[in-house]
Amino acid sequence: MGQTRLFLTAPREQAESIFSILDAHFEDDGLPISIFEPEEDSGIFQISIYTEDDADSLEQRVLESLADVSPLPPLEREDVPEIDWVSHSLEGLRPVRVGRFLVHGSHDRHLQRIGDIAIEIDAGLAFGTGHHGTTAGCLSALADILKSEQPRNALDLGTGSAVLAIAIARSARIPVLATDIDPVATEVARTNVRLNGVAGLVEAHTAPGFHHSVFAREKPFDLIVANILARPLMALAPAMAQHLTSGGSLVLSGILERQRRAVVAAYGGQGFRHVRTQAREGWVTIHMKR
């Protein structure tokens, strides 16, 4: 299915204001929103929002959210060709190195060093290649945790490509339950798990939140990593407390810097202690212990 891009063009200050309004207004919709400068040093920026659904309805919502912006630049529309944008965008990306973890595509296997924990993730349909600040932040937090702790079993909630589940399994050699709400992501995760030789350790299931019988069978977990979004993470705080062992570590990401305090407060109310927050590219990764 192709996408439609709605976009406005404006000078930097107004463009940043419009981006902030749209980002806040559509935060719960999960729609991709971007701001970029088409011509370097021009000072003119484009703010884009993408949809695969009813573009007319989205256009009306965008205009309503920007009703107080004056003068409002024209809202334009274009159809985006149906392209595997993940594969396309990763063609020129270099491997990502975070501590001992090296996340790479099949064409960069030769760049592995002695001592690397190599994770091969080619471009696919699921989120999580290591290039995004949230995934890299989780890898960094996991590298620190696994140096000082010896978890016996782990959960990767919202696994996407399973890069984090694979990282835990390859580093700690422990069982990892990997779950995602998207069945396509689950299948991609299983493919990547087999590719990286940890099929005997990582079990992938499609499950929203903690609604699957496998959680009752596998809990409690000594380590949970959840790279999703701030609002779902806050809603899941009570369930996280029920599924993590006392003294266990929790790694949360997919959180914007401005959302950090609210997330920490939600988990503090469930008996979690804040250990460390790492910031990357406007996102934060939070390490907490129960």
C-alpha positions, -999 to 999 in steps of 0.1 A, spaced: 0 0 0 14 34 -9 16 64 13 4 100 11 27 129 23 11 161 35 37 189 39 41 226 46 71 248 38 82 276 61 112 295 75 130 277 103 113 294 134 78 289 121 86 254 108 99 243 142 67 257 158 45 238 133 65 206 139 61 209 176 23 214 173 19 184 149 42 162 170 21 168 201 -13 166 184 -5 133 166 17 117 193 -8 89 200 -15 82 163 20 68 155 21 87 122 56 96 109 63 133 112 96 149 100 112 183 95 141 189 72 158 215 51 155 206 14 184 229 4 213 232 28 217 266 45 185 280 29 167 285 62 136 271 46 122 238 61 95 213 52 73 196 78 59 163 65 33 139 79 27 105 63 -4 83 62 -15 51 45 -51 57 53 -77 85 45 -55 114 35 -86 137 33 -94 131 69 -58 136 80 -56 169 60 -87 182 79 -71 172 112 -38 189 104 -56 221 94 -76 220 126 -45 215 147 -28 245 131 -59 268 132 -40 293 154 -9 295 132 -10 328 112 -1 331 84 -4 294 77 17 281 47 -2 261 21 -7 225 30 4 204 0 0 167 -8 19 141 -28 16 104 -33 47 85 -22 57 55 -44 54 21 -29 91 14 -21 108 -6 6 120 25 22 138 7 50 159 -13 25 164 19 4 175 40 33 199 14 47 218 9 15 245 35 25 244 30 63 274 18 81 274 -9 108 265 4 143 289 -3 171 277 0 207 302 -13 233 309 -49 222 277 -51 201 281 -47 164 249 -45 144 255 -50 107 241 -61 74 251 -93 56 274 -72 33 295 -60 63 303 -93 80 339 -88 71 341 -58 96 337 -80 127 365 -78 152 377 -104 176 356 -100 208 326 -85 189 291 -97 197 279 -94 161 242 -91 153 232 -94 116 201 -75 108 193 -67 72 167 -42 61 133 -56 66 97 -47 76 103 -45 113 117 -16 133 150 -19 149 183 -19 131 205 -2 157 207 30 138 178 47 156 187 64 189 163 43 209 177 10 198 213 22 202 204 35 237 190 1 247 221 -17 234 243 6 255 222 1 286 222 -37 281 259 -37 276 263 -20 310 238 -42 328 252 -75 315 286 -66 328 274 -64 364 243 -86 366 236 -123 358 200 -125 347 186 -159 342 158 -151 318 148 -120 299 119 -103 281 121 -81 250 87 -64 249 79 -48 215 108 -67 199 105 -54 163 135 -69 144 146 -88 176 179 -70 177 177 -65 215 166 -101 222 195 -114 200 219 -90 218 208 -104 252 209 -141 241 243 -138 224 258 -119 253 243 -136 283 234 -170 268 201 -170 286 165 -176 274 147 -146 260 110 -141 253 105 -117 224 70 -103 218 55 -78 195 19 -66 187 26 -69 150 26 -104 135 48 -92 106 74 -81 131 71 -114 149 79 -133 117 108 -110 109 121 -115 145 120 -153 141 139 -150 108 166 -128 124 168 -151 155 175 -181 132 200 -161 112 219 -152 143 220 -187 157 200 -182 188 168 -200 179 174 -223 209 173 -193 233 149 -167 218 112 -175 216 91 -150 196 53 -145 200 27 -120 188 11 -105 219 -2 -70 229 11 -59 262 12 -89 286 -19 -106 271 -6 -141 262 -4 -173 281 34 -175 275 39 -147 301 24 -168 329 46 -197 319 79 -177 317 76 -150 344 91 -136 365 119 -121 344 152 -109 358 156 -84 329 130 -67 308 137 -43 279 108 -24 262 115 -1 233 80 12 224 64 46 233 60 66 264 22 64 269 20 26 265 50 22 288 33 42 315 2 22 311 22 -10 315 40 0 347 18 -22 370 22 -52 348 59 -46 345 61 -47 383 42 -80 384 65 -97 358 100 -85 370 118 -101 399 128 -81 429 161 -66 421 156 -71 384 165 -45 358 141 -27 335 152 -8 303 127 15 288 130 34 256 110 50 227 107 80 251 112 116 241 134 137 264 103 158 274 85 126 285 112 113 308 99 127 341 64 113 335 77 78 327 100 78 357 72 89 380 48 62 367 73 35 375 84 51 408 48 46 419 52 9 412 83 5 434 109 10 408 142 29 414 157 51 387 193 41 380 203 60 349 190 79 319 209 81 286 200 106 259 205 101 221 192 121 193 163 136 213 153 102 228 161 88 262 167 52 275 159 47 311 174 20 334 153 12 365 154 -15 391 126 -30 411 
